[in-house]
Amino acid sequence: MPKAEEVTHKDWTEIIILYDDGQFSAIWGAFRGVERRLGMRWNQTSTSQIGFPNTRGLPIWFTQVPFLEESTLHGLLRQLLALENTSKVNGFIENVIAALREARKQ
């Protein structure tokens, strides 16, 4: 079960982790060097220890369609605000807010 920081792919750079609960992860980063996008993945499934999506046995991110990015970011923020207040959660909250600001500019 890879953690968000362990999932790397040449198409994604300048990544910040928005959410990672061990089962599901979300990132914000430069996708193919063009624009900042939302990437997500399930870290483990009942049929795969490397999660979904994956390619050639390596974990990768799927790119959320642009028209769902802002609502998904709001959903992540609501989920994080409901969690116990820790430095990790606070960091994720700051990252989601930064992603929302960037998404609104695009």
N, C-alpha and C positions, 0 to 999 in steps of 0.2 A: 504494500500500500504506500505509494509515493506521496510525500508531502509536496505542497505547492512549490516550495523552493527547489525541489529535486526534479521538477518537470521542465525540461529545456527543449527548445526547438529553434532552429535558425530563423524561422519566420517571426519570432517574438523577441523584442529587445526592450530595454528601459521598463522592465516589469516592476509593478508594485503589487503586493498581495493584498487583496481586499477581504478575503474570507478563507478560512481553512479549518474545518472541524474534524478532519480525519476522514470523513466520508465524502465531502463535497468541497471543492475549492473554486475560487474566482480570482482573477487577476485583471489588471488594467495595464496595457502596454502598447508599444508601437508595433503594429502588425504589418509585416513586410515593408517596414520603413516608411509607410505612407501616412497613416493616421493612427491615433490612439483608439484602441478598441477594447471591448470586454471579452475576456476568454474565461471559459468554465470547463469543469470536468468532474466526474465522479471518480473518487480515488480508489474504490474497490467495489466490485460487483460480486454477485453470487457465483459467477462463472469466470472471473478474472481478478487475479491479485494485483495486476497493474492498472486496473480501472478502465474507464471509458471516457473519451475515445483513446485509442492507441493505434499505432501503426508499426508493423514489423516487430512487435513485442516491446515497443517503447511508448511510454505515456505521452500524450500530446494534449493540446487545448483545442476546444471548438470555439469558434467565433460567434458571438451572439449577433443577430441581425440588428442593424443600427436602430430601427424603430422600436425595438424592445429594450435597448440599453438603459435608458433613463428609468423606466419602470422597474427593471431588474435591479438597478443600483439602489433605488428607493426600498425595494423589498429586502435587499441585503442590509441596508441601514436599519430597518425596522427589526430584523432578526438580531443584529448586533446589539441594539439598544435594549433588547429583552434579556440579554445574557448578563452573567455576573461581571461586575466592573473589575477588569484586570488590565495590566499594562498591554498585554497582547490584544485584547479586545479594543482598548482605546486606540491602539495603533491602526487596527483595521478600520475603525470608525473614521479616523483622520484620513486614511487612504480612500475610503468610499466618498467622503465629502470632496476630496481633491478630484476624484474621477468624475463626480457629478458636475463640478465646475468646468472641467475640461470638456465633458460631453455636451454641455449647453453651448459652448463656444463653437462647436463643429457644425 
